Amino acid sequence: MKEQIFYQFLVVMMLLSSSQIQGERCDDIGIEFLRGCPDIIDKELPTPPRPSQDCCTLVRIIGMKCICEVINKRIEAVIDMQKLVNVAAACGSPLAPGSHCGSYLVPGGMVRHHHG
């Protein structure tokens, strides 16, 4: 089990070193997060009490901004966005209330209904 985790970490480090250019699209590394934390965000699986250390490491390395950029309708269909928000908070990278992650509006904060 440990070897697999270490391998995942290496993959992340490789991806990071290959995308040193600022403003690089983060599709691939964002997807790594989804691969690295499947049980915690999957709609079908029972949620563990807290994200694994490795999952949080991915959150820290990749950053929620990048992870949210990767989330499209197809991904939103299979993951539980509220769980994702919980993971972000549990890993110390909470999403700002009222901000968007994919097309999901992060709940909380002041809800203003100003149109135009």
Secondary structure in CASP SS format (residue, H / E / C, confidence):
PFRMAT SS
TARGET T0000
AUTHOR 0000-0000-0000
METHOD secondary structure of the structure
MODEL  1
M C 1.00
K H 1.00
E H 1.00
Q H 1.00
I H 1.00
F H 1.00
Y H 1.00
Q H 1.00
F H 1.00
L H 1.00
V H 1.00
V H 1.00
M H 1.00
M H 1.00
L H 1.00
L H 1.00
S H 1.00
S H 1.00
S C 1.00
Q C 1.00
I C 1.00
Q C 1.00
G C 1.00
E C 1.00
R C 1.00
C C 1.00
D H 1.00
D H 1.00
I H 1.00
G H 1.00
I H 1.00
E H 1.00
F H 1.00
L H 1.00
R H 1.00
G H 1.00
C C 1.00
P H 1.00
D H 1.00
I H 1.00
I H 1.00
D E 1.00
K C 1.00
E C 1.00
L C 1.00
P C 1.00
T C 1.00
P C 1.00
P C 1.00
R C 1.00
P C 1.00
S C 1.00
Q H 1.00
D H 1.00
C H 1.00
C H 1.00
T H 1.00
L H 1.00
V H 1.00
R H 1.00
I H 1.00
I H 1.00
G C 1.00
M H 1.00
K H 1.00
C H 1.00
I H 1.00
C H 1.00
E H 1.00
V H 1.00
I C 1.00
N C 1.00
K H 1.00
R H 1.00
I H 1.00
E H 1.00
A H 1.00
V H 1.00
I E 1.00
D C 1.00
M H 1.00
Q H 1.00
K H 1.00
L H 1.00
V H 1.00
N H 1.00
V H 1.00
A H 1.00
A H 1.00
A H 1.00
C C 1.00
G C 1.00
S C 1.00
P C 1.00
L C 1.00
A C 1.00
P C 1.00
G C 1.00
S C 1.00
H E 1.00
C E 1.00
G C 1.00
S C 1.00
Y E 1.00
L E 1.00
V C 1.00
P C 1.00
G C 1.00
G C 1.00
M C 1.00
V C 1.00
R C 1.00
H C 1.00
H C 1.00
H C 1.00
G C 1.00
END
